[in-house]
Amino acid sequence: MHRKMKSRPLNAAEIAEIQRDLQKCRAAWDAHINANTRTSIYPYLDRLIETLTKWNRARRIRRATHFVATSSGVASNQKRLNLLIECTAGSLGKMGPARKLTEQKRRSKWARAVYRVKAQGVTPKKIVATILKRGGFNAVLA
């Protein structure tokens, strides 16, 4: 019989590190927005994957994503990459309904492509390179 281990709360140093990681993700998003090229999204996704991998190795991914969700006011019942995209990418608040729907679909496509490549056994460090090598998001999801 498996017993569920009770997770300990994050300490101040872990919270500070998580916030630094989020700042790096937001900086990568800002770089994408400022560059506004077709390939500028890939360094942002690479940063998100790197952040999730780091949290997983430190055995705090569940607590870290829960902290990010609650501190950002975002639903925590979504996949971790989707959650980080929602918390670090720009707000959808000021967009019109059609533009907002388009942007939500685009962000979902990014996450689905990453999950599809990851499911094929590609290591986290090579996910973005694999998506690019295969021809981008649409080619991966086709």
Sequence and secondary structure as in RCSB ss.txt:
>XXXX:A:sequence
MHRKMKSRPLNAAEIAEIQRDLQKCRAAWDAHINANTRTSIYPYLDRLIETLTKWNRARRIRRATHFVATSSGVA
SNQKRLNLLIECTAGSLGKMGPARKLTEQKRRSKWARAVYRVKAQGVTPKKIVATILKRGGFNAVLA
>XXXX:A:secstr
           HHHHHHHHHHHHHHHHHHHHHHHH  TTTHHHHHHHHHHHHHHHHHTT HHHHHHHHHHHHT  
TTS HHHHHHHHHS   TTS HHHHHHHHHHHHHHHHHHHHHHHTT  GGGHHHHHHHTTSHHHHH 
